[in-house]
Amino acid sequence: MELVTGGLWRRGAAAVLDGLLGVLVWAWSAMCLVIGVWVFRGSPLDVAAAALLVLAILALGVAQHLVYHVAFVGGCGQTPGQMALGIAVVRRDGRAAGHGRALARCLGGGLSLLTLGVGSIVALLNRERRGLSDWLAGTRVVRRGMSAALY
């Protein structure tokens, strides 16, 4: 079976869906954390405690992002957004990515974000549409679920 590269628009739409889902889960978790602090604390927060709470909420978002992507890509090769759009992350030879590669890919995506997307521009310059995160992890994004003729 020939691997057909997943297109950039499809990848972008999957990232938007995953982002919306992630923000909803993060907002719910952050709200529960804030309510828990208020219930146990009982008094208004001083500046130092409020700053610590903000850092904890940000760390919670980063941890959830890592777990989300590593668990889904490592476990079944697709995040929910990728499932909805018929694409998957695989090794270059087509085998399952695994959790280690999924972690490397997620960290590579963070590195690309820190460079303001320069690492993602690489995907425009090669036939397999592999960005920095895919180069670091040895993965690629391919079409899945339906016949490639339908795309």
Buried (B, 14 or more C-beta within 10 A) or exposed (E): EEBBBBBBEBBEBBBEBBEEBBEEBBEEBBEEBBEEBEEEEEEEBEEEEEEEBEEBBEEBBEEBBBEBBBEBBBEBBBBBBBBBBBBBBBBEEEEBBBEEBBBBBBBBBBBBEEEEEEBBEBBEEEEBBBBBBBBBBBBBBBBBEEEBEEE
